[in-house]
């Protein structure tokens, strides 16, 4: 241990020295990203340059060019660079503690299960899977292997959304009466427009944020849901998935959530009406630049790197042998709700849980 003397300085100085020593001595866990698409290249990779408890140790990709680019930018060792054919050999790599699955939705279950069998802890991007049965298989595989499973719910580590949760569940303005949430994009392309790969359209991709927000604001699960598909302005582009959707959820305490998602209209807000006031975010779900206010005034909170905070917390959960706040069970419940929304959309009927 480093020499720490009490003969000079204050006790506060001594505490600071101890904390600094412990932070330096604490092991940083190695992360391997599976899939090097836009989210990995523009968000997760850069975030891993800022993390304190984990770092980018490896990559998995089928692209020779991407592997070479990432190797050079992040100084990766050749032995930590994999493709999909030799992925399972990652079990023998002591540099890699965590595998982050950043693949199309239909591939989540396969690679989470393979990661568990390799004995590595795993983060899976949202939505966790395309079916509830797949979620169950993923949870079971990780439990059997004794590894931790987390879902990539970055907003659970973002100050403004944390504040919304505390205001709602803490009843700062009394009981929540109504939630209005919407998330929409205009530039969806590729596998996101293929139902076999995505499991659905904007509901699976961005609507899930609204579903999850309703849960962390109320602390409750919805009792019923009723959904309506929006008109398809581009039938060729959206031939297998919805273009937009609205839906309503009712909670056991009478709270109502009115939600919307779209692949043809930009939407990004979360508004909550309670008994004695209101609180809102706009934008609510972006990677940065979130803004919030309440009926009492503006929320002034730090703008952090959400992905870095998310991955650091998972690394700490592993090191501290504690649960992750965003476990597979949370991801499973959201997928269950998404399927109920689709059922209501298809039947035109209210679906009860």
C-alpha positions in Angstrom: 0.0 0.0 0.0 1.1 3.6 -0.6 2.8 5.5 2.3 0.2 7.7 3.8 1.4 9.8 6.8 -0.8 11.5 9.4 1.9 13.7 10.6 1.2 16.5 8.0 -2.0 17.8 6.5 -5.5 17.4 7.7 -7.7 14.4 8.2 -9.6 15.4 5.1 -6.4 15.3 3.2 -5.8 11.7 4.5 -9.3 10.7 3.4 -8.8 12.2 0.0 -5.5 10.2 -0.4 -7.2 7.0 0.7 -10.0 7.5 -1.8 -7.5 8.3 -4.6 -5.5 5.2 -3.8 -8.5 3.0 -3.8 -9.8 4.4 -7.1 -6.4 3.7 -8.7 -6.1 0.2 -7.1 -9.7 -0.8 -8.1 -9.7 -3.1 -11.1 -11.1 -1.7 -14.4 -13.2 -4.3 -16.2 -12.7 -5.0 -19.8 -15.7 -4.5 -22.2 -16.1 -6.1 -25.6 -18.6 -4.5 -28.0 -20.5 -7.0 -30.2 -21.6 -5.0 -33.3 -19.9 -1.9 -34.5 -22.8 0.1 -35.9 -23.6 3.7 -35.3 -24.5 3.4 -31.7 -21.2 1.7 -30.9 -19.1 4.0 -33.0 -20.7 7.3 -32.0 -21.8 6.7 -28.4 -20.4 3.6 -26.7 -16.9 3.6 -28.0 -16.3 7.3 -27.1 -18.0 6.8 -23.8 -15.5 4.0 -22.9 -12.8 6.6 -23.2 -14.5 8.4 -20.3 -15.4 5.5 -18.0 -13.7 5.1 -14.7 -14.5 1.5 -13.9 -14.4 -0.2 -17.3 -12.6 0.2 -20.6 -12.9 -1.0 -24.2 -10.9 -4.3 -24.3 -12.3 -6.0 -27.4 -14.6 -5.9 -30.4 -16.7 -8.4 -32.4 -17.4 -7.5 -36.0 -17.7 -9.1 -39.4 -16.2 -6.1 -41.1 -12.4 -6.1 -41.8 -12.3 -2.4 -42.3 -14.2 -1.6 -39.0 -11.9 -4.0 -37.1 -8.8 -2.2 -38.4 -10.2 1.2 -37.7 -11.2 0.3 -34.1 -7.9 -1.4 -33.5 -6.0 1.7 -34.5 -8.2 4.2 -32.6 -8.5 2.3 -29.4 -5.1 0.5 -29.4 -6.7 -3.0 -29.2 -4.7 -6.2 -29.1 -5.1 -8.6 -32.0 -6.1 -11.3 -29.6 -9.1 -9.2 -28.4 -10.6 -8.8 -31.9 -13.2 -11.3 -32.9 -15.6 -12.0 -35.7 -18.9 -13.9 -35.4 -17.4 -17.2 -36.3 -15.0 -17.3 -33.4 -17.0 -15.4 -30.9 -17.4 -18.3 -28.5 -13.7 -18.5 -27.9 -14.0 -15.2 -26.0 -14.6 -17.4 -23.0 -10.8 -18.0 -22.8 -9.9 -14.3 -22.9 -9.2 -13.0 -19.4 -9.0 -9.4 -20.6 -12.8 -9.4 -21.3 -15.2 -9.3 -18.3 -18.3 -7.8 -20.0 -19.8 -8.3 -23.4 -22.1 -5.5 -24.6 -24.5 -6.9 -27.3 -25.3 -4.1 -29.8 -26.9 -6.1 -32.6 -30.3 -6.0 -34.4 -33.0 -7.0 -32.0 -33.6 -10.4 -33.4 -30.0 -11.3 -32.6 -30.1 -10.3 -28.9 -31.2 -13.6 -27.5 -28.6 -15.7 -29.3 -25.6 -13.5 -28.4 -26.7 -13.0 -24.8 -27.1 -16.7 -24.3 -23.7 -17.4 -26.0 -22.1 -14.7 -23.8 -23.5 -16.4 -20.7 -22.2 -19.8 -21.8 -18.8 -18.1 -22.2 -18.9 -17.0 -18.6 -19.0 -13.3 -19.3 -21.3 -10.7 -17.8 -23.5 -9.1 -20.4 -25.3 -5.9 -21.2 -28.0 -6.2 -23.9 -29.3 -3.2 -25.8 -33.0 -2.4 -25.6 -35.4 -3.9 -26.5 -34.1 -6.9 -24.6 -35.5 -9.3 -27.2 -38.3 -9.6 -29.7 -40.4 -12.1 -27.6 -41.1 -12.7 -23.9 -40.0 -16.3 -24.4 -36.6 -15.1 -25.6 -36.3 -12.9 -22.6 -37.0 -15.9 -20.3 -34.3 -17.9 -22.1 -31.8 -15.1 -21.7 -32.5 -14.6 -18.0 -32.3 -18.3 -17.4 -29.0 -18.7 -19.2 -27.4 -15.9 -17.3 -28.7 -17.2 -14.0 -27.4 -20.7 -14.7 -24.0 -19.3 -15.7 -23.8 -17.1 -12.6 -23.3 -13.9 -14.7 -25.0 -10.6 -14.4 -27.4 -9.4 -17.1 -28.3 -5.8 -17.7 -30.4 -4.0 -20.3 -29.1 -0.8 -21.9 -31.5 1.6 -20.2 -29.1 4.6 -20.1 -31.8 7.0 -18.9 -31.9 5.3 -15.5 -28.5 6.9 -15.0 -29.3 10.3 -16.5 -30.0 13.1 -13.9 -33.1 14.6 -15.5 -34.9 11.3 -15.9 -33.8 10.3 -12.4 -35.4 13.5 -11.2 -38.7 12.7 -13.0 -38.7 9.3 -11.3 -38.2 10.9 -7.8 -40.8 13.5 -8.4 -43.3 10.9 -9.5 -42.7 8.1 -7.1 -42.0 10.5 -4.3 -45.3 12.3 -4.9 -43.6 15.8 -4.8 -46.7 17.2 -6.3 -49.1 14.6 -5.0 -50.3 11.6 -6.9 -49.5 11.5 -10.6 -52.7 11.9 -12.6 -51.6 11.9 -16.2 -48.5 11.2 -18.2 -48.0 12.4 -21.8 -44.9 10.8 -23.5 -43.9 10.7 -27.1 -40.7 9.8 -29.0 -40.3 9.8 -32.8 -37.6 9.9 -35.4 -37.5 10.7 -39.1 -34.5 8.8 -40.3 -35.1 5.1 -39.5 -33.5 2.8 -42.1 -32.0 -0.6 -42.6 -32.9 -3.5 -40.3 -35.2 -1.3 -38.2 -37.7 -1.4 -41.1 -37.6 -5.2 -41.2 -40.0 -6.8 -38.8 -38.1 -10.1 -38.7 -35.0 -8.3 -37.5 -36.5 -5.6 -35.4 -39.6 -7.3 -34.0 -41.7 -4.2 -35.0 -41.3 -0.6 -35.9 -40.9 2.6 -33.8 -42.7 1.0 -30.8 -39.8 -1.4 -30.4 -37.2 1.2 -31.1 -38.3 4.5 -29.5 -41.8 3.8 -28.1 -40.1 1.6 -25.5 -38.8 4.8 -23.8 -42.3 5.9 -23.2 -43.3 2.5 -21.8 -40.3 2.5 -19.5 -40.9 6.1 -18.4 -44.4 5.3 -17.3 -43.0 2.5 -15.1 -40.2 4.6 -13.4 -42.4 7.6 -12.9 -45.3 5.7 -11.2 -43.4 2.8 -9.8 -46.4 0.7 -11.1 -47.2 -1.7 -13.9 -50.1 -0.8 -16.3 -53.4 -2.7 -15.9 -54.7 -2.1 -19.4 -53.5 -0.8 -22.7 -55.4 0.3 -25.9 -53.5 1.2 -29.1 -54.1 2.7 -32.5 -51.8 2.4 -35.6 -51.3 5.7 -37.4 -51.8 6.0 -41.2 -49.0 4.7 -43.5 -47.9 7.6 -45.7 -45.1 5.5 -47.2 -46.5 1.9 -47.6 -43.5 0.6 -49.4 -41.1 1.8 -46.7 -43.3 0.6 -43.9 -44.7 -2.6 -45.5 -43.7 -4.8 -42.6 -43.8 -2.4 -39.6 -45.9 0.4 -38.3 -45.0 4.0 -39.3 -46.5 5.5 -36.1 -48.7 4.6 -33.2 -50.6 6.0 -30.3 -51.6 4.1 -27.1 -53.0 4.7 -23.7 -52.1 2.9 -20.5 -54.0 2.8 -17.2 -52.3 2.1 -13.9 -53.8 0.6 -10.7 -54.0 4.0 -9.0 -56.0 5.5 -11.8 -53.1 7.3 -13.5 -53.4 7.5 -17.3 -50.5 7.6 -19.7 -51.1 8.8 -23.3 -48.1 7.8 -25.5 -47.0 8.1 -29.1 -44.1 7.0 -31.3 -43.2 7.5 -34.9 -40.7 6.9 -37.7 -41.9 9.9 -39.7 -42.3 12.7 -37.1 -39.8 14.1 -34.6 -41.2 13.8 -31.0 -39.2 14.0 -27.8 -41.1 15.0 -24.7 -42.3 13.7 -21.3 -44.9 15.7 -19.3 -46.5 14.7 -16.0 -49.6 16.2 -14.4 -50.0 15.6 -10.7 -52.5 16.7 -8.0 -50.7 20.0 -7.1 -48.4 20.7 -10.0 -46.6 19.3 -13.0 -43.1 18.4 -14.3 -41.7 17.8 -17.7 -38.7 17.1 -19.9 -38.1 18.3 -23.5 -36.1 16.9 -25.0 -36.6 13.9 -22.7 -34.7 11.0 -24.3 -31.8 12.4 -26.2 -28.1 11.5 -25.6 -27.4 15.0 -24.4 -28.9 18.4 -24.0 -32.0 17.4 -22.0 -34.0 20.2 -20.4 -36.6 20.1 -17.6 -38.9 22.2 -15.6 -41.7 21.9 -13.0 -44.6 24.1 -12.0 -42.2 25.4 -9.3 -39.5 26.4 -11.8 -36.6 25.2 -14.0 -34.7 22.0 -13.3 -30.9 22.7 -13.5 -29.0 19.5 -13.5 -25.7 18.3 -15.0 -25.5 17.1 -18.6 -23.5 13.8 -18.3 -22.3 11.1 -20.6 -25.2 8.7 -20.1 -23.5 5.7 -21.7 -20.4 6.1 -19.6 -22.5 6.3 -16.4 -24.5 3.2 -17.4 -21.5 1.1 -18.1 -19.6 2.3 -15.1 -22.6 1.4 -12.9 -22.7 -2.1 -14.3 -19.0 -2.6 -13.8 -19.4 -1.4 -10.1 -22.3 -3.8 -9.7 -20.0 -6.7 -10.7 -17.1 -5.5 -8.6 -19.4 -4.9 -5.6 -21.4 -8.1 -6.1 -24.7 -6.2 -6.1 -27.7 -6.3 -8.5 -27.9 -4.0 -11.4 -30.8 -1.5 -11.3 -31.7 -2.3 -14.9 -31.9 -6.2 -14.9 -33.2 -8.6 -17.4 -36.5 -8.8 -15.6 -37.1 -5.1 -16.3 -36.4 -5.7 -20.0 -38.7 -8.7 -20.0 -41.6 -6.6 -18.6 -41.2 -3.9 -21.2 -41.2 -6.5 -24.0 -44.4 -8.0 -22.4 -46.0 -4.5 -22.5 -44.9 -3.9 -26.1 -46.6 -7.1 -27.2 -49.8 -6.2 -25.4 -49.7 -2.8 -27.3 -49.3 -4.6 -30.6 -52.1 -7.0 -29.7 -54.4 -4.1 -29.0 -53.4 -2.4 -32.2 -54.1 -5.5 -34.2 -57.5 -6.3 -32.6 -58.7 -2.8 -31.8 -59.6 -4.0 -28.3 -58.3 -2.9 -24.9 -55.9 -5.5 -23.5 -55.8 -6.3 -19.8 -52.7 -7.6 -18.0 
